[in-house]
Amino acid sequence: MFEFKVIAQCPVTGARAGELTTPHGIIKTPVFMPVGTLATVKAMSPSELEEINSQIILGNTYHLYLRPGSDVLAKAGGLHSFMNWKKPILTDSGGFQVFSLARLQKITDEHVLCRSHIDGSQLIMSPEWSMKMQGVLGSDIAMAFDQCCEFPAAHEKAEEAVKRTTLWAERSLKYFRANNDTEHQALFGIVQGSVYDDLRRRSVEEICGMDFNGYAVGGLSVGESHEAMYHSLDVLNEIMPKEKPRYLMGVGYPLNIVEGIARGIDMFDCVLPTRNGRNATVFVSSGRLNMRGKSYAEDFSPLDPECDCYTCRNFTRSYLRHLAMCGEILGARLFTWHNLRFTIRIAEQAREAIISGTFPKFIEDFEAKFHDDSSNS
């Protein structure tokens, strides 16, 4: 039920166009995955996600374990049934919460002792816990439990995270093969190593030495510069398996997506489009816009004339600014709708360019037009 094939590749950059077959459908890559942390992509219904061509969405194991809980999800028949989503789902392992909720936990090689950010109750997170919970969720793609370290991190600390990620990957794979429905669920391993070339190479050797269905790059887009991210991806592009899908975790800034695709990445996810949308910030072909700006008060042009989304086809910048200034819920929905479609469309256009042999020009044109000096956070 799970297969990946590269159908075209850019001879200049190595960018790939592929097809990823899952139990809930074929995913055309490169692909951007909207984040549905709590069994919903914020402000969007499943039918709206289908309209913007969301091929796959992401769910969060840690948060879903806390609410609504594994018992409810099991009785519902898994995450697809619970949220009425017919297409593929990828679930993260909970490992990123070990990083993002650092003040709430204690890490050992055996497990993570964590306290719920909701009520302070104790939770023991481990590779086995993660695999069991992702089995209940029934996602098409599960992720191995890993440790992501903060940036900047000393080499010694990053090396410790690499060691633990390898240990946890072995335990994840062992439990997954023994207990999960491997006919209907794939498992990806995660490469760590911060911005240290030697650690990245070591992590690739250890993680990609195990027979996972795909491989993710973790520990980037956590505060490092764009240049540092691209350098790490250059290193990884040379040594990661060519025949397996590659997933760059937590990256959704438009320029990062384009540059990631140019370095052999097939899959991306990030909360940036939805989070920015709820704060009246949008990405358009020319860059990033804060829609509360006075200059849009009497601007009756589309949000982005080059975008094909519902928001851009039907509403002016003036009206959208009005919604933002009034705090209307519709504003948050329309901005989110656009941001998600814009980001998904980047991957679609890149795929078309790879297949047609024009990807280098696609990058050149995109980066010449998209101006934004702000960070990717």
ZASE-256880 format. One line per 4 residues: number of its first residue (from 1); their letters; for each residue x negated, y, z of C-alpha. Coordinates in steps of 0.1 Angstrom, whole numbers, plus 5000, padded with zeros to 4 digits. Each point is the difference from the previous one (the first is absolute). Example, Ala and Ser with C-alpha at 12.3 -4.5 7.8 and 13.67 -1.06 7.14 Angstrom:
BEGIN
1	as	4877 4955 5078  4986 5034 4993
This chain:
BEGIN
1	mfef	5000 5000 5000  4970 5023 5002  4977 5008 4971  4979 5030 4989
5	kvia	4987 5006 4965  4982 5030 4984  5015 5008 4967  4979 5030 4990
9	qcpv	4968 5017 5013  4984 5033 4993  4965 4993 4985  4987 5033 5013
13	tgar	5012 5000 5036  5011 4964 5007  5035 5012 5009  5025 4971 4997
17	agel	5036 4995 4989  5014 4968 5014  5031 4979 5009  5005 4987 5035
21	ttph	5026 4973 5002  5019 4996 5033  5031 4982 5012  5020 5032 4997
25	giik	4988 5011 4966  4970 5010 4978  4981 5031 5011  4983 5020 4972
29	tpvf	4967 5014 5013  4986 5025 5007  5028 5006 5025  5008 5024 5028
33	mpvg	5020 4985 5029  5023 5023 5020  4998 4994 5037  5031 4987 5018
37	tlat	4986 4998 5035  5033 4992 5018  5018 4981 4973  5007 5032 4981
41	vkam	4981 5024 4978  5009 5032 5018  5028 5021 4983  5004 4974 4972
45	spse	5026 4973 4994  4990 4967 4983  5019 5010 4968  4982 5033 4999
49	leei	4967 4982 5004  5009 4978 4970  5009 5031 4980  4965 5014 5004
53	nsqi	4985 4966 4991  4987 4989 5034  4987 4966 4991  4990 4991 5036
57	ilgn	5002 5016 5034  4981 4996 5032  5013 4990 5035  4982 5003 5033
61	tyhl	4997 4969 5022  4992 5018 5033  5030 5024 4998  5024 4974 4988
65	ylrp	4990 4977 5028  5009 5027 5025  5032 5010 4981  5022 4982 4992
69	gsdv	4979 4971 5011  4991 4965 4987  5032 4984 5012  5023 5024 4981
73	laka	4979 4998 4969  4999 4962 5001  5038 4999 5003  5004 5024 4972
77	gglh	4980 4977 4977  4969 5021 4998  4992 5036 4989  5013 4998 4965
81	sfmn	5035 4990 5012  4999 5023 5030  4994 5032 4979  5017 4988 4968
85	wkkp	4968 5003 4979  4998 4976 4970  4965 5007 4988  4966 4991 5015
89	iltd	4989 5011 5035  4965 5002 5014  4996 5000 5038  4970 5013 5018
93	sggf	4985 4980 5029  5003 5024 5029  4962 5004 4999  5002 5037 4990
97	qvfs	5021 5007 5032  4969 4986 5019  4982 5030 4985  5028 5027 5000
101	larl	5013 4992 5036  4965 4996 5014  5009 5016 5033  5026 4973 5006
105	qkit	4978 4969 4997  4970 4979 5010  4983 4980 4973  4982 4966 5005
109	dehv	4990 4973 4975  5030 4980 5012  5027 5026 4996  5012 5036 5005
113	lcrs	5017 5009 5032  5024 5028 4990  5027 5020 5016  5031 5009 4980
117	hidg	5000 5036 4990  5038 4999 5006  5004 4988 5036  4965 4991 5011
121	sqli	5007 4962 5002  4970 4977 4994  4994 4984 4967  4973 4974 4991
125	mspe	4990 5004 4963  4979 4973 4984  4995 4984 4966  5024 4972 5009
129	wsmk	5026 5025 5013  4997 5020 4967  5004 4970 4978  5029 4987 5019
133	mqgv	5018 5033 4999  4993 5005 4963  5014 4965 4994  5032 5012 5017
137	lgsd	5001 5031 4978  4996 4978 4969  4980 5026 4980  4987 4990 4966
141	iama	4965 5012 5011  4987 4998 5036  4968 5015 5012  4973 4984 5022
145	fdqc	4995 5016 5035  4970 5023 4999  4983 5028 5020  4997 5034 4984
149	cefp	4976 5024 5018  5002 5038 5001  4980 5024 4980  4973 5009 5007
153	aahe	4988 4968 5016  4965 4990 5010  4986 4971 4979  5000 4978 5031
157	kaee	5037 5006 5006  5009 4995 4963  4980 4968 5000  5020 4987 5030
161	avkr	5032 5007 4982  4987 4981 4969  4991 4970 5022  5034 5000 5017
165	ttlw	5018 5004 4967  4983 4969 4986  5008 4980 5031  5036 5011 4999
169	aers	5002 4993 4962  4989 4964 5006  5027 4996 5027  5026 5017 4979
173	lkyf	4994 4977 4971  4999 4969 5021  5034 5008 5017  5015 5012 4967
177	rann	4992 4968 4982  5013 4978 5028  5032 5019 5008  5012 5025 4974
181	dteh	5019 4993 4968  4970 5002 4976  5021 4992 4970  5019 5033 5005
185	qalf	4975 5022 5019  4965 5011 4990  4973 5011 5024  4974 5028 4993
189	givq	4967 5004 5019  4987 5034 5009  4965 5013 4995  4987 5025 5026
193	gsvy	4967 5017 5006  5007 5037 5002  4977 5020 4977  4970 4977 5005
197	ddlr	4989 4983 4968  4983 4971 5018  5031 4993 5021  5024 5002 4970
201	rrsv	4978 4975 4981  4999 4977 5030  5038 5003 5005  5006 4991 4963
205	eeic	4977 4970 5003  5018 4987 5031  5037 5009 4992  4998 4993 4962
209	gmdf	4983 4967 5008  5033 4989 5014  5027 4990 4975  5026 5028 5005
213	ngya	5025 5008 4973  4987 5036 4998  4977 5024 5018  5006 5034 5015
217	vggl	4976 5028 5008  5007 5013 5035  4984 5028 5020  5000 5027 4974
221	svge	5021 5032 4999  4995 5003 5037  4981 5033 5000  4971 4995 4976
225	shea	4994 5022 4970  5013 4992 4966  4964 4995 4988  4994 4975 5028
229	myhs	5031 4981 4991  4991 4998 4964  4965 4989 5008  5013 4971 5021
233	ldvl	5024 4990 4972  4971 5001 4975  4981 4976 5022  5030 4977 5004
237	neim	5010 5001 4963  4968 4982 4991  5003 4972 5025  5037 4992 5007
241	pkek	5015 4971 4981  5013 5010 4965  5027 4974 4998  5019 5011 5032
245	pryl	5022 5031 5006  4983 5028 5019  5019 5022 5024  4988 5034 5014
249	mgvg	5018 5004 5033  5015 5033 5011  4991 5021 4969  5026 5021 4983
253	ypln	4984 5033 4991  5003 5004 4962  4963 5006 4992  4991 4971 5023
257	iveg	5024 4977 4982  4986 5009 4965  4964 4997 5012  5009 4967 5018
261	iarg	5015 4986 4968  4968 5009 4982  4981 4979 5025  5020 4969 4995
265	idmf	5028 5004 5026  5034 4985 4991  5022 5009 5030  5005 5030 5023
269	dcvl	5023 5011 5028  5003 5031 5022  5025 5019 5021  4988 5033 4984
273	ptrn	5028 5004 4974  5028 4995 5025  4983 5019 5029  4993 5029 4978
277	grna	5035 4999 4985  5015 5004 5034  4979 5031 5005  5008 5017 4967
281	tvfv	4966 4992 4985  4999 4985 4965  4976 4988 4974  5005 5012 4965
285	ssgr	4979 4997 4968  4981 5032 5009  4993 4991 5036  5016 5003 5035
289	lnmr	5028 5025 5008  5014 5012 5033  5036 5006 4990  5006 5024 5028
293	gksy	4979 5026 4981  5017 5033 4992  4988 4998 4964  5027 4973 4994
297	aedf	5030 5020 5013  5009 5011 4964  4983 4973 4981  5027 4982 4980
301	spld	4977 4976 4982  4999 4963 5008  4978 4988 5028  4977 4983 4975
305	pecd	5010 5003 4963  4979 4968 4992  5018 4978 5026  5030 4978 4991
309	cytc	5014 4996 5035  5035 5009 5011  4988 5031 5020  4981 5014 4970
313	rnft	5028 4993 4976  5027 5018 5020  4987 5027 5024  4979 5031 4999
317	rsyl	4972 5010 5022  5021 5029 5013  5028 4976 5012  4975 4976 5014
321	rhla	4983 5027 5020  5034 5011 5013  5006 4965 5013  4966 5000 5017
325	mcge	5005 5034 5016  5034 4989 5013  4987 4967 5013  5026 4981 4979
329	ilga	4997 4962 5000  5005 5000 4962  4967 5019 4996  4980 4973 5018
333	rlft	5017 4973 4979  4994 5018 4967  4963 5008 5008  4994 4964 5010
337	whnl	5018 4988 4969  4977 5021 4978  4968 4992 5019  5005 4962 4998
341	rfti	5009 5001 4963  4971 5023 4993  4976 4976 5018  5014 4968 4984
345	riae	4999 5017 4966  4962 5006 5004  4995 4963 5002  5024 4994 4971
349	qare	4982 5025 4977  4966 4986 5010  5012 4966 4990  5012 5012 4967
353	aiis	4967 5017 4994  4980 4969 5009  5020 4979 4976  4998 5025 4972
357	gtfp	4963 5005 5005  5003 5037 5010  4993 4998 5037  4969 5022 5000
361	kfie	5019 5028 4983  5029 4994 5025  4976 5007 5029  4985 5030 4983
365	dfea	5034 5016 4993  5015 4992 5034  4971 5014 5020  4997 5031 4977
369	kfhd	5037 5008 5008  5003 4990 5036  4984 5026 5023  5000 4996 5037
373	dssn	4971 5007 5023  5018 4986 5031  4990 4967 5016  5017 4966 4993
377	s	5015 4998 5035
